[in-house]
Amino acid sequence: MSEQEKEQVIVIGGSEYVTTYTKKFINRKVWTDPNPNNVVSYIPGTILEIKVEEGQQVEEGEVILILEAMKMSNSVEMPFDGKVVKINVVKGQKIPKDYLMIEIEPTN
Amino acid sequence: MSLKRSILDLRKRKDEVRLGGGDKAIEKQVAQGKMTARQRIISIVDEGSFHEYDMFVEHVGTDFNMGNKVLAGDGVVIGTGTIDGSPICIYAQDFTVEGGSLGLMHARKITKIMDHALKMRMPLIGINDSGGARIQEGVNSLAGYGEIFFRNTLSSGVIPQISVILGPCAGGAVYSPALTDFVFVVENISKMFITGPAVIKSVLGEDITMEALGGARVHAETTGNAHFYALSENECFDQIKTLISYIPRSNSQKATKIEPREPKFKTKIENIVPADARMPYDIRDIIRSVTDGSEFFEIMELFAANIVIGFGRMNGETVGFVANQPMVLAGVLDCDSSDKAARFIRYCDAFNIPIVTLEDMPGYLPGVDQEHAGVIRHGAKILYAYSEATVPKITVIIRKAYGGGYIAMNSRHLRADFVFAWPTAEIAVMGPEGAANIVFRKEIAEAADPESMRQQKIQEYKDKFANPFVAASRGYIDEVIEPQETRNILLHALQVSANKDIQSPVKKHGIPPF
């Protein structure tokens, strides 16, 4: 019996119902709170240039990384005043979407 | 030249054109399990009814050595014929000729037959099997596509437009099927996508096969771009003929009426719904218990299966059915199902087909992915479609009708003409468990035994509200009926609504939550 044909239980408005799930429902993306200290790629592409080093203090708005995607170069900026904790990529690396490129932390 | 010689010459020319891209190209096509363009047309239309036009049209490309090439009919076959005696316009792209690529004259042939279909008010069937734009003709190919898309839109809601994807249909070309009413796909043969796997791999680094990206199953199940899915071209053609038999030729006509028949479903209608309100059943069993001959032609069976849409006949006339499916996700409404139902409702409204709604839904599907996907504006589509429709609208509430979904599924408030309810109907703001938790929160918290107090309150709520009579007391329900009366009551309601004539306030058009 396929995954979809299995009988499951779903709770709607506090009441339980016996039914089957759809493929989309089974494969749905489960929500996780985004971590503001994770600089994550929003599009697949190639790392063109890394402008910072681990341990470096960076101000809000400074460009920390340049990502080439869709034939355009995209500048990734520092979202707040802080420090670069860890760099997980190297120049020339091809990365997918949602890849954790740089880890930062705020200064205070 | 004598007449006799001219005729022989003419026949020779036509035979040459009919060879398309030549024997070798035809062999290649057949080897892939695909039929040729003309074979496909002949399989769909009534025997001997096909007349082809523009056989001798020549392409206009001169760049890239195209001037030396002879392309039979510029890669597309157009003509008129009949299906079951009903006239239709049909075109089929010929993959054996330059990959079926679209050049200016190829497009002009298609637009000629599209103009004809609109003028003469008859259905248009387009068989897509093309490599895409003919790059050698540059912007002329784009112009060709533009002219086709515009006409798809102009004819939308006036004549039925059907797209059959029997080969690749990629890039810009894929927008023509997207604009038509019904899209047919065939396993292993249909391929639809905007950017193909090769480009996706080079630009984004994502690896995927053509079949997994835009094959028939993907569109029938996941994207919702396809309405009918078949395992072979012949099965597909049968589906097309069945669809044509259900729908009218144009928006100024009604669909063909046939001899009325009694349903012959094996289970009695009163035995279909389980006594336990938690347990599911197949809503299509109820549909088949009321339609003529128990026949139901389902549309988009694999996509958003928590709602069921399709055509059936009542008293020999075509009726559109929209029904929640308790067997899948408890029949909830969500983004995809609202989309699916709304477009079908608008189709029925455009083509004078009455709509029967069978309701059994517990509410909207909860979840962050639903909310972030816009269940609000997608859910609004079904409200908009029902409110806007002026064809006879009849609802039968089978079991659950909770909250916003009660309103959305063609309630009296959206100007349904008749709303009936079975005795098992539960029309309430929410289910007993959820309601008890909110309304009686204080009593439950302060009770000596909260759990038994909770059960008591749930039962109280059930007895008082989980029935059709509260709604009936306000006239929101026209009649509470016994299950075995359903077919006769629907027949009567459809009969008395046959001459419905209402006007909407004058406006160019509304602004639906697209």
Interface residues (C-beta under 8 A of the other chain):
Chain A: I10 I12 G13 G14 S15 E16 Y17 V18 T19 T20 Y21 T22 K23 K24 F25 R28 K29 V30 W31 I43 P44 G45 A69 M70 K71 K94 P96
Chain B: V203 L204 G205 E206 E221 T222 R278 M279 P280 A304 A305 N306 P326 M327 V328 L329 A330 G331 V332 D336 P362 G363 L365 P366 G367 V368 D369 Y402 G403 M430 G431 P432 E433 G434 A435 A436 N437
